[in-house]
Amino acid sequence: MTGTNQAMKRPFREKHSFSIILTLLALVALTAFASYTIFAVPLLLAVVLLGLDIAKVNVRGIVKCHAAKTWPTTHATLIRGSSDRRRYDGTKHGWYLDIEYQYSVEGKQYKDTNYNWVGKMSESKETIERLIEDLKQHQGFRIRFNPVNHSESVVVPNFSLIYVAGILVGTLFVVGGTLGILNYFGIVAMD
């Protein structure tokens, strides 16, 4: 993928969120229209599926972070860089790094936007601006690219604890839904 299509590529977590959103919508619909006796098992199965989807996306994220550390490197140049103000935790604002860089592998040009897999954010705009200046100043920097899919790359292939948190949340949904199903059929008594 090259050109503007590459710049519009969604980050890894967003690409795999569709199944989670779809399961969540099914869960909400079942909750809204459910009677306990008719929809209890499908509702609890939806909770289990939601948990499996959340865990799957985050396990894939960990695998990708680990694999990217061994990917080959190449020289990249910054095309654009900016800091975008975004809200997080409902009330706080932070500054998000928005970059696009280009690189060449086997004579073919690619563009990408991944600084790391979950996005670089700081409470300080100056921190993000300094990072952009560092990338500009060096007239190029090293990136790691996927040896199977050269259009996929990352500047810093670091691991994020957000993946561990996602796996824990997914596991809680799976365990909770499974216990609910077992309780519904009288296999496990939860008092």
Summary of the structure (lengths in Angstrom):
residues: 191
radius of gyration: 21.0
end to end distance: 55.3
largest distance: 66.6
contacts: 553
relative contact order: 0.19
helix: 50%
strand: 23%
